[in-house]
Amino acid sequence: MPEKLSVEEAMTFNHWAVTLRLLDLGLPWEQIQKFSLGEISVILGLQAALDQRKMEHEAVAQRQSQTAQRRIR
């Protein structure tokens, strides 16, 4: 069983996970350091919504493709 993390370790891990996610989204390091917690929440929330919307559109397209393939057979 893994050791329990201290609150400090958990917060440090979370800080860097969020920072790396923002860098992955293409935001500059200097700007990330200036964001408030509220701004970070909005950015990550909007990105999550966009990712979900993209996945839903891809699922619809995949179902339509499968339906079209069945009709051809």
PDB file of N, CA, C and O in Angstrom, chain B, residues numbered from 101:
ATOM      1  N   MET B 101       0.839  -1.173   0.000  1.00  0.00           N
ATOM      2  CA  MET B 101       0.000   0.000   0.000  1.00  0.00           C
ATOM      3  C   MET B 101       0.891   1.245   0.000  1.00  0.00           C
ATOM      4  O   MET B 101       1.847   1.319   0.771  1.00  0.00           O
ATOM      5  N   PRO B 102       0.580   2.235  -0.869  1.00  0.00           N
ATOM      6  CA  PRO B 102       1.429   3.429  -0.922  1.00  0.00           C
ATOM      7  C   PRO B 102       1.344   4.238   0.369  1.00  0.00           C
ATOM      8  O   PRO B 102       0.337   4.232   1.077  1.00  0.00           O
ATOM      9  N   GLU B 103       2.422   4.919   0.636  1.00  0.00           N
ATOM     10  CA  GLU B 103       2.438   5.790   1.808  1.00  0.00           C
ATOM     11  C   GLU B 103       1.493   6.960   1.589  1.00  0.00           C
ATOM     12  O   GLU B 103       1.267   7.401   0.462  1.00  0.00           O
ATOM     13  N   LYS B 104       0.947   7.454   2.699  1.00  0.00           N
ATOM     14  CA  LYS B 104       0.086   8.626   2.603  1.00  0.00           C
ATOM     15  C   LYS B 104       0.956   9.858   2.366  1.00  0.00           C
ATOM     16  O   LYS B 104       2.036  10.004   2.938  1.00  0.00           O
ATOM     17  N   LEU B 105       0.453  10.730   1.511  1.00  0.00           N
ATOM     18  CA  LEU B 105       1.158  11.980   1.261  1.00  0.00           C
ATOM     19  C   LEU B 105       0.776  12.993   2.316  1.00  0.00           C
ATOM     20  O   LEU B 105      -0.354  13.006   2.804  1.00  0.00           O
ATOM     21  N   SER B 106       1.715  13.829   2.659  1.00  0.00           N
ATOM     22  CA  SER B 106       1.377  14.934   3.547  1.00  0.00           C
ATOM     23  C   SER B 106       0.573  15.956   2.753  1.00  0.00           C
ATOM     24  O   SER B 106       0.576  15.940   1.522  1.00  0.00           O
ATOM     25  N   VAL B 107      -0.093  16.817   3.445  1.00  0.00           N
ATOM     26  CA  VAL B 107      -0.872  17.865   2.785  1.00  0.00           C
ATOM     27  C   VAL B 107       0.042  18.710   1.910  1.00  0.00           C
ATOM     28  O   VAL B 107      -0.325  19.089   0.798  1.00  0.00           O
ATOM     29  N   GLU B 108       1.229  19.001   2.418  1.00  0.00           N
ATOM     30  CA  GLU B 108       2.186  19.813   1.655  1.00  0.00           C
ATOM     31  C   GLU B 108       2.588  19.114   0.363  1.00  0.00           C
ATOM     32  O   GLU B 108       2.657  19.747  -0.691  1.00  0.00           O
ATOM     33  N   GLU B 109       2.854  17.805   0.438  1.00  0.00           N
ATOM     34  CA  GLU B 109       3.230  17.046  -0.752  1.00  0.00           C
ATOM     35  C   GLU B 109       2.082  17.004  -1.760  1.00  0.00           C
ATOM     36  O   GLU B 109       2.297  17.151  -2.964  1.00  0.00           O
ATOM     37  N   ALA B 110       0.874  16.804  -1.265  1.00  0.00           N
ATOM     38  CA  ALA B 110      -0.296  16.758  -2.142  1.00  0.00           C
ATOM     39  C   ALA B 110      -0.514  18.104  -2.829  1.00  0.00           C
ATOM     40  O   ALA B 110      -0.837  18.156  -4.016  1.00  0.00           O
ATOM     41  N   MET B 111      -0.339  19.180  -2.087  1.00  0.00           N
ATOM     42  CA  MET B 111      -0.517  20.513  -2.678  1.00  0.00           C
ATOM     43  C   MET B 111       0.576  20.803  -3.693  1.00  0.00           C
ATOM     44  O   MET B 111       0.308  21.404  -4.734  1.00  0.00           O
ATOM     45  N   THR B 112       1.788  20.392  -3.411  1.00  0.00           N
ATOM     46  CA  THR B 112       2.892  20.588  -4.356  1.00  0.00           C
ATOM     47  C   THR B 112       2.639  19.806  -5.631  1.00  0.00           C
ATOM     48  O   THR B 112       2.812  20.328  -6.733  1.00  0.00           O
ATOM     49  N   PHE B 113       2.226  18.548  -5.479  1.00  0.00           N
ATOM     50  CA  PHE B 113       1.914  17.716  -6.642  1.00  0.00           C
ATOM     51  C   PHE B 113       0.814  18.370  -7.470  1.00  0.00           C
ATOM     52  O   PHE B 113       0.932  18.462  -8.692  1.00  0.00           O
ATOM     53  N   ASN B 114      -0.252  18.824  -6.819  1.00  0.00           N
ATOM     54  CA  ASN B 114      -1.365  19.457  -7.522  1.00  0.00           C
ATOM     55  C   ASN B 114      -0.909  20.724  -8.237  1.00  0.00           C
ATOM     56  O   ASN B 114      -1.289  20.963  -9.384  1.00  0.00           O
ATOM     57  N   HIS B 115      -0.111  21.522  -7.577  1.00  0.00           N
ATOM     58  CA  HIS B 115       0.394  22.755  -8.186  1.00  0.00           C
ATOM     59  C   HIS B 115       1.123  22.452  -9.490  1.00  0.00           C
ATOM     60  O   HIS B 115       0.882  23.096 -10.511  1.00  0.00           O
ATOM     61  N   TRP B 116       2.017  21.464  -9.447  1.00  0.00           N
ATOM     62  CA  TRP B 116       2.798  21.153 -10.648  1.00  0.00           C
ATOM     63  C   TRP B 116       1.967  20.452 -11.709  1.00  0.00           C
ATOM     64  O   TRP B 116       2.205  20.641 -12.902  1.00  0.00           O
ATOM     65  N   ALA B 117       0.999  19.651 -11.298  1.00  0.00           N
ATOM     66  CA  ALA B 117       0.113  19.011 -12.280  1.00  0.00           C
ATOM     67  C   ALA B 117      -0.684  20.074 -13.036  1.00  0.00           C
ATOM     68  O   ALA B 117      -0.842  19.988 -14.254  1.00  0.00           O
ATOM     69  N   VAL B 118      -1.181  21.064 -12.316  1.00  0.00           N
ATOM     70  CA  VAL B 118      -1.934  22.148 -12.960  1.00  0.00           C
ATOM     71  C   VAL B 118      -1.008  22.977 -13.838  1.00  0.00           C
ATOM     72  O   VAL B 118      -1.360  23.306 -14.971  1.00  0.00           O
ATOM     73  N   THR B 119       0.159  23.313 -13.332  1.00  0.00           N
ATOM     74  CA  THR B 119       1.112  24.110 -14.114  1.00  0.00           C
ATOM     75  C   THR B 119       1.486  23.400 -15.406  1.00  0.00           C
ATOM     76  O   THR B 119       1.518  24.023 -16.467  1.00  0.00           O
ATOM     77  N   LEU B 120       1.771  22.102 -15.330  1.00  0.00           N
ATOM     78  CA  LEU B 120       2.119  21.351 -16.535  1.00  0.00           C
ATOM     79  C   LEU B 120       0.950  21.276 -17.509  1.00  0.00           C
ATOM     80  O   LEU B 120       1.150  21.323 -18.723  1.00  0.00           O
ATOM     81  N   ARG B 121      -0.259  21.162 -16.991  1.00  0.00           N
ATOM     82  CA  ARG B 121      -1.449  21.133 -17.864  1.00  0.00           C
ATOM     83  C   ARG B 121      -1.593  22.471 -18.596  1.00  0.00           C
ATOM     84  O   ARG B 121      -1.881  22.493 -19.792  1.00  0.00           O
ATOM     85  N   LEU B 122      -1.396  23.572 -17.893  1.00  0.00           N
ATOM     86  CA  LEU B 122      -1.490  24.891 -18.523  1.00  0.00           C
ATOM     87  C   LEU B 122      -0.388  25.079 -19.564  1.00  0.00           C
ATOM     88  O   LEU B 122      -0.633  25.646 -20.629  1.00  0.00           O
ATOM     89  N   LEU B 123       0.811  24.611 -19.267  1.00  0.00           N
ATOM     90  CA  LEU B 123       1.894  24.672 -20.258  1.00  0.00           C
ATOM     91  C   LEU B 123       1.538  23.820 -21.473  1.00  0.00           C
ATOM     92  O   LEU B 123       1.792  24.217 -22.610  1.00  0.00           O
ATOM     93  N   ASP B 124       0.951  22.650 -21.231  1.00  0.00           N
ATOM     94  CA  ASP B 124       0.541  21.760 -22.319  1.00  0.00           C
ATOM     95  C   ASP B 124      -0.508  22.420 -23.210  1.00  0.00           C
ATOM     96  O   ASP B 124      -0.571  22.148 -24.409  1.00  0.00           O
ATOM     97  N   LEU B 125      -1.328  23.286 -22.623  1.00  0.00           N
ATOM     98  CA  LEU B 125      -2.339  24.015 -23.399  1.00  0.00           C
ATOM     99  C   LEU B 125      -1.716  25.151 -24.213  1.00  0.00           C
ATOM    100  O   LEU B 125      -2.389  25.781 -25.028  1.00  0.00           O
ATOM    101  N   GLY B 126      -0.426  25.405 -23.985  1.00  0.00           N
ATOM    102  CA  GLY B 126       0.266  26.423 -24.765  1.00  0.00           C
ATOM    103  C   GLY B 126       0.354  27.783 -24.097  1.00  0.00           C
ATOM    104  O   GLY B 126       0.749  28.765 -24.726  1.00  0.00           O
ATOM    105  N   LEU B 127      -0.012  27.843 -22.827  1.00  0.00           N
ATOM    106  CA  LEU B 127       0.079  29.121 -22.126  1.00  0.00           C
ATOM    107  C   LEU B 127       1.516  29.383 -21.696  1.00  0.00           C
ATOM    108  O   LEU B 127       2.202  28.464 -21.248  1.00  0.00           O
ATOM    109  N   PRO B 128       1.976  30.609 -21.825  1.00  0.00           N
ATOM    110  CA  PRO B 128       3.365  30.912 -21.457  1.00  0.00           C
ATOM    111  C   PRO B 128       3.581  30.861 -19.940  1.00  0.00           C
ATOM    112  O   PRO B 128       2.712  31.235 -19.152  1.00  0.00           O
ATOM    113  N   TRP B 129       4.758  30.391 -19.569  1.00  0.00           N
ATOM    114  CA  TRP B 129       5.138  30.255 -18.161  1.00  0.00           C
ATOM    115  C   TRP B 129       4.917  31.552 -17.386  1.00  0.00           C
ATOM    116  O   TRP B 129       4.360  31.536 -16.288  1.00  0.00           O
ATOM    117  N   GLU B 130       5.349  32.664 -17.952  1.00  0.00           N
ATOM    118  CA  GLU B 130       5.248  33.950 -17.258  1.00  0.00           C
ATOM    119  C   GLU B 130       3.793  34.288 -16.954  1.00  0.00           C
ATOM    120  O   GLU B 130       3.489  34.809 -15.881  1.00  0.00           O
ATOM    121  N   GLN B 131       2.896  33.995 -17.888  1.00  0.00           N
ATOM    122  CA  GLN B 131       1.476  34.287 -17.681  1.00  0.00           C
ATOM    123  C   GLN B 131       0.872  33.354 -16.645  1.00  0.00           C
ATOM    124  O   GLN B 131       0.066  33.784 -15.819  1.00  0.00           O
ATOM    125  N   ILE B 132       1.249  32.087 -16.677  1.00  0.00           N
ATOM    126  CA  ILE B 132       0.731  31.118 -15.713  1.00  0.00           C
ATOM    127  C   ILE B 132       1.047  31.580 -14.293  1.00  0.00           C
ATOM    128  O   ILE B 132       0.212  31.452 -13.396  1.00  0.00           O
ATOM    129  N   GLN B 133       2.232  32.107 -14.090  1.00  0.00           N
ATOM    130  CA  GLN B 133       2.635  32.556 -12.755  1.00  0.00           C
ATOM    131  C   GLN B 133       1.792  33.730 -12.262  1.00  0.00           C
ATOM    132  O   GLN B 133       1.714  33.966 -11.056  1.00  0.00           O
ATOM    133  N   LYS B 134       1.166  34.461 -13.167  1.00  0.00           N
ATOM    134  CA  LYS B 134       0.364  35.635 -12.799  1.00  0.00           C
ATOM    135  C   LYS B 134      -1.115  35.309 -12.592  1.00  0.00           C
ATOM    136  O   LYS B 134      -1.848  36.122 -12.029  1.00  0.00           O
ATOM    137  N   PHE B 135      -1.568  34.126 -13.041  1.00  0.00           N
ATOM    138  CA  PHE B 135      -2.979  33.785 -12.931  1.00  0.00           C
ATOM    139  C   PHE B 135      -3.411  33.644 -11.472  1.00  0.00           C
ATOM    140  O   PHE B 135      -2.657  33.163 -10.626  1.00  0.00           O
ATOM    141  N   SER B 136      -4.641  34.074 -11.199  1.00  0.00           N
ATOM    142  CA  SER B 136      -5.243  33.818  -9.890  1.00  0.00           C
ATOM    143  C   SER B 136      -5.836  32.410  -9.907  1.00  0.00           C
ATOM    144  O   SER B 136      -5.966  31.798 -10.967  1.00  0.00           O
ATOM    145  N   LEU B 137      -6.189  31.911  -8.747  1.00  0.00           N
ATOM    146  CA  LEU B 137      -6.830  30.591  -8.682  1.00  0.00           C
ATOM    147  C   LEU B 137      -8.137  30.583  -9.464  1.00  0.00           C
ATOM    148  O   LEU B 137      -8.472  29.592 -10.114  1.00  0.00           O
ATOM    149  N   GLY B 138      -8.867  31.680  -9.400  1.00  0.00           N
ATOM    150  CA  GLY B 138     -10.123  31.783 -10.146  1.00  0.00           C
ATOM    151  C   GLY B 138      -9.902  31.710 -11.646  1.00  0.00           C
ATOM    152  O   GLY B 138     -10.653  31.044 -12.357  1.00  0.00           O
ATOM    153  N   GLU B 139      -8.879  32.390 -12.125  1.00  0.00           N
ATOM    154  CA  GLU B 139      -8.577  32.353 -13.559  1.00  0.00           C
ATOM    155  C   GLU B 139      -8.163  30.950 -13.997  1.00  0.00           C
ATOM    156  O   GLU B 139      -8.554  30.482 -15.067  1.00  0.00           O
ATOM    157  N   ILE B 140      -7.374  30.291 -13.164  1.00  0.00           N
ATOM    158  CA  ILE B 140      -6.960  28.924 -13.496  1.00  0.00           C
ATOM    159  C   ILE B 140      -8.171  28.007 -13.542  1.00  0.00           C
ATOM    160  O   ILE B 140      -8.276  27.158 -14.427  1.00  0.00           O
ATOM    161  N   SER B 141      -9.081  28.172 -12.597  1.00  0.00           N
ATOM    162  CA  SER B 141     -10.295  27.350 -12.578  1.00  0.00           C
ATOM    163  C   SER B 141     -11.121  27.550 -13.831  1.00  0.00           C
ATOM    164  O   SER B 141     -11.636  26.584 -14.395  1.00  0.00           O
ATOM    165  N   VAL B 142     -11.255  28.795 -14.277  1.00  0.00           N
ATOM    166  CA  VAL B 142     -12.022  29.085 -15.491  1.00  0.00           C
ATOM    167  C   VAL B 142     -11.340  28.449 -16.705  1.00  0.00           C
ATOM    168  O   VAL B 142     -12.003  27.813 -17.524  1.00  0.00           O
ATOM    169  N   ILE B 143     -10.038  28.616 -16.824  1.00  0.00           N
ATOM    170  CA  ILE B 143      -9.305  28.058 -17.966  1.00  0.00           C
ATOM    171  C   ILE B 143      -9.449  26.537 -18.013  1.00  0.00           C
ATOM    172  O   ILE B 143      -9.768  25.972 -19.059  1.00  0.00           O
ATOM    173  N   LEU B 144      -9.213  25.879 -16.877  1.00  0.00           N
ATOM    174  CA  LEU B 144      -9.290  24.418 -16.852  1.00  0.00           C
ATOM    175  C   LEU B 144     -10.724  23.929 -17.048  1.00  0.00           C
ATOM    176  O   LEU B 144     -10.945  22.896 -17.681  1.00  0.00           O
ATOM    177  N   GLY B 145     -11.692  24.659 -16.513  1.00  0.00           N
ATOM    178  CA  GLY B 145     -13.092  24.294 -16.701  1.00  0.00           C
ATOM    179  C   GLY B 145     -13.522  24.406 -18.150  1.00  0.00           C
ATOM    180  O   GLY B 145     -14.185  23.514 -18.679  1.00  0.00           O
ATOM    181  N   LEU B 146     -13.146  25.499 -18.788  1.00  0.00           N
ATOM    182  CA  LEU B 146     -13.479  25.677 -20.203  1.00  0.00           C
ATOM    183  C   LEU B 146     -12.791  24.626 -21.063  1.00  0.00           C
ATOM    184  O   LEU B 146     -13.396  24.090 -21.991  1.00  0.00           O
ATOM    185  N   GLN B 147     -11.537  24.330 -20.762  1.00  0.00           N
ATOM    186  CA  GLN B 147     -10.823  23.316 -21.537  1.00  0.00           C
ATOM    187  C   GLN B 147     -11.470  21.948 -21.359  1.00  0.00           C
ATOM    188  O   GLN B 147     -11.583  21.187 -22.320  1.00  0.00           O
ATOM    189  N   ALA B 148     -11.894  21.633 -20.148  1.00  0.00           N
ATOM    190  CA  ALA B 148     -12.561  20.353 -19.907  1.00  0.00           C
ATOM    191  C   ALA B 148     -13.867  20.277 -20.689  1.00  0.00           C
ATOM    192  O   ALA B 148     -14.198  19.231 -21.247  1.00  0.00           O
ATOM    193  N   ALA B 149     -14.614  21.384 -20.730  1.00  0.00           N
ATOM    194  CA  ALA B 149     -15.865  21.407 -21.500  1.00  0.00           C
ATOM    195  C   ALA B 149     -15.600  21.239 -22.991  1.00  0.00           C
ATOM    196  O   ALA B 149     -16.326  20.520 -23.677  1.00  0.00           O
ATOM    197  N   LEU B 150     -14.564  21.900 -23.492  1.00  0.00           N
ATOM    198  CA  LEU B 150     -14.211  21.760 -24.906  1.00  0.00           C
ATOM    199  C   LEU B 150     -13.766  20.338 -25.228  1.00  0.00           C
ATOM    200  O   LEU B 150     -14.118  19.797 -26.276  1.00  0.00           O
ATOM    201  N   ASP B 151     -12.993  19.735 -24.332  1.00  0.00           N
ATOM    202  CA  ASP B 151     -12.557  18.347 -24.537  1.00  0.00           C
ATOM    203  C   ASP B 151     -13.754  17.400 -24.561  1.00  0.00           C
ATOM    204  O   ASP B 151     -13.824  16.495 -25.393  1.00  0.00           O
ATOM    205  N   GLN B 152     -14.697  17.618 -23.639  1.00  0.00           N
ATOM    206  CA  GLN B 152     -15.892  16.770 -23.593  1.00  0.00           C
ATOM    207  C   GLN B 152     -16.717  16.932 -24.863  1.00  0.00           C
ATOM    208  O   GLN B 152     -17.193  15.946 -25.425  1.00  0.00           O
ATOM    209  N   ARG B 153     -16.888  18.163 -25.313  1.00  0.00           N
ATOM    210  CA  ARG B 153     -17.643  18.420 -26.536  1.00  0.00           C
ATOM    211  C   ARG B 153     -16.982  17.730 -27.733  1.00  0.00           C
ATOM    212  O   ARG B 153     -17.664  17.142 -28.572  1.00  0.00           O
ATOM    213  N   LYS B 154     -15.666  17.806 -27.803  1.00  0.00           N
ATOM    214  CA  LYS B 154     -14.935  17.155 -28.895  1.00  0.00           C
ATOM    215  C   LYS B 154     -15.148  15.642 -28.860  1.00  0.00           C
ATOM    216  O   LYS B 154     -15.381  15.025 -29.900  1.00  0.00           O
ATOM    217  N   MET B 155     -15.070  15.045 -27.675  1.00  0.00           N
ATOM    218  CA  MET B 155     -15.277  13.604 -27.550  1.00  0.00           C
ATOM    219  C   MET B 155     -16.697  13.211 -27.953  1.00  0.00           C
ATOM    220  O   MET B 155     -16.899  12.175 -28.586  1.00  0.00           O
ATOM    221  N   GLU B 156     -17.675  14.031 -27.589  1.00  0.00           N
ATOM    222  CA  GLU B 156     -19.053  13.737 -27.957  1.00  0.00           C
ATOM    223  C   GLU B 156     -19.241  13.811 -29.469  1.00  0.00           C
ATOM    224  O   GLU B 156     -19.921  12.966 -30.050  1.00  0.00           O
ATOM    225  N   HIS B 157     -18.649  14.807 -30.105  1.00  0.00           N
ATOM    226  CA  HIS B 157     -18.738  14.930 -31.569  1.00  0.00           C
ATOM    227  C   HIS B 157     -18.046  13.746 -32.252  1.00  0.00           C
ATOM    228  O   HIS B 157     -18.549  13.224 -33.248  1.00  0.00           O
ATOM    229  N   GLU B 158     -16.906  13.328 -31.724  1.00  0.00           N
ATOM    230  CA  GLU B 158     -16.195  12.181 -32.293  1.00  0.00           C
ATOM    231  C   GLU B 158     -17.018  10.901 -32.138  1.00  0.00           C
ATOM    232  O   GLU B 158     -17.030  10.057 -33.034  1.00  0.00           O
ATOM    233  N   ALA B 159     -17.705  10.757 -31.003  1.00  0.00           N
ATOM    234  CA  ALA B 159     -18.541   9.573 -30.783  1.00  0.00           C
ATOM    235  C   ALA B 159     -19.709   9.548 -31.767  1.00  0.00           C
ATOM    236  O   ALA B 159     -20.059   8.493 -32.298  1.00  0.00           O
ATOM    237  N   VAL B 160     -20.307  10.713 -32.006  1.00  0.00           N
ATOM    238  CA  VAL B 160     -21.405  10.798 -32.972  1.00  0.00           C
ATOM    239  C   VAL B 160     -20.897  10.450 -34.362  1.00  0.00           C
ATOM    240  O   VAL B 160     -21.542   9.687 -35.082  1.00  0.00           O
ATOM    241  N   ALA B 161     -19.763  10.993 -34.746  1.00  0.00           N
ATOM    242  CA  ALA B 161     -19.198  10.716 -36.069  1.00  0.00           C
ATOM    243  C   ALA B 161     -18.872   9.233 -36.215  1.00  0.00           C
ATOM    244  O   ALA B 161     -19.089   8.648 -37.276  1.00  0.00           O
ATOM    245  N   GLN B 162     -18.356   8.630 -35.156  1.00  0.00           N
ATOM    246  CA  GLN B 162     -18.032   7.206 -35.215  1.00  0.00           C
ATOM    247  C   GLN B 162     -19.307   6.366 -35.371  1.00  0.00           C
ATOM    248  O   GLN B 162     -19.331   5.417 -36.155  1.00  0.00           O
ATOM    249  N   ARG B 163     -20.356   6.709 -34.633  1.00  0.00           N
ATOM    250  CA  ARG B 163     -21.625   5.974 -34.771  1.00  0.00           C
ATOM    251  C   ARG B 163     -22.194   6.131 -36.169  1.00  0.00           C
ATOM    252  O   ARG B 163     -22.704   5.169 -36.742  1.00  0.00           O
ATOM    253  N   GLN B 164     -22.112   7.336 -36.728  1.00  0.00           N
ATOM    254  CA  GLN B 164     -22.621   7.565 -38.080  1.00  0.00           C
ATOM    255  C   GLN B 164     -21.820   6.761 -39.099  1.00  0.00           C
ATOM    256  O   GLN B 164     -22.387   6.213 -40.044  1.00  0.00           O
ATOM    257  N   SER B 165     -20.523   6.690 -38.913  1.00  0.00           N
ATOM    258  CA  SER B 165     -19.669   5.917 -39.815  1.00  0.00           C
ATOM    259  C   SER B 165     -20.001   4.432 -39.744  1.00  0.00           C
ATOM    260  O   SER B 165     -20.069   3.749 -40.766  1.00  0.00           O
ATOM    261  N   GLN B 166     -20.207   3.942 -38.530  1.00  0.00           N
ATOM    262  CA  GLN B 166     -20.558   2.531 -38.363  1.00  0.00           C
ATOM    263  C   GLN B 166     -21.913   2.226 -38.983  1.00  0.00           C
ATOM    264  O   GLN B 166     -22.094   1.175 -39.597  1.00  0.00           O
ATOM    265  N   THR B 167     -22.864   3.138 -38.828  1.00  0.00           N
ATOM    266  CA  THR B 167     -24.194   2.956 -39.419  1.00  0.00           C
ATOM    267  C   THR B 167     -24.085   2.934 -40.934  1.00  0.00           C
ATOM    268  O   THR B 167     -24.717   2.102 -41.584  1.00  0.00           O
ATOM    269  N   ALA B 168     -23.303   3.823 -41.501  1.00  0.00           N
ATOM    270  CA  ALA B 168     -23.121   3.882 -42.954  1.00  0.00           C
ATOM    271  C   ALA B 168     -22.460   2.603 -43.460  1.00  0.00           C
ATOM    272  O   ALA B 168     -22.834   2.101 -44.519  1.00  0.00           O
ATOM    273  N   GLN B 169     -21.492   2.071 -42.731  1.00  0.00           N
ATOM    274  CA  GLN B 169     -20.813   0.843 -43.143  1.00  0.00           C
ATOM    275  C   GLN B 169     -21.772  -0.341 -43.122  1.00  0.00           C
ATOM    276  O   GLN B 169     -21.708  -1.211 -43.990  1.00  0.00           O
ATOM    277  N   ARG B 170     -22.659  -0.376 -42.132  1.00  0.00           N
ATOM    278  CA  ARG B 170     -23.636  -1.466 -42.072  1.00  0.00           C
ATOM    279  C   ARG B 170     -24.603  -1.431 -43.252  1.00  0.00           C
ATOM    280  O   ARG B 170     -25.010  -2.471 -43.768  1.00  0.00           O
ATOM    281  N   ARG B 171     -24.958  -0.238 -43.663  1.00  0.00           N
ATOM    282  CA  ARG B 171     -25.891  -0.082 -44.805  1.00  0.00           C
ATOM    283  C   ARG B 171     -25.262  -0.557 -46.110  1.00  0.00           C
ATOM    284  O   ARG B 171     -25.944  -1.074 -46.995  1.00  0.00           O
ATOM    285  N   ILE B 172     -23.947  -0.371 -46.210  1.00  0.00           N
ATOM    286  CA  ILE B 172     -23.240  -0.756 -47.442  1.00  0.00           C
ATOM    287  C   ILE B 172     -23.199  -2.273 -47.558  1.00  0.00           C
ATOM    288  O   ILE B 172     -23.275  -2.805 -48.666  1.00  0.00           O
ATOM    289  N   ARG B 173     -23.083  -2.961 -46.469  1.00  0.00           N
ATOM    290  CA  ARG B 173     -22.969  -4.441 -46.481  1.00  0.00           C
ATOM    291  C   ARG B 173     -24.260  -5.002 -46.866  1.00  0.00           C
ATOM    292  O   ARG B 173     -24.405  -6.222 -46.943  1.00  0.00           O
TER     293      ARG B 173
END
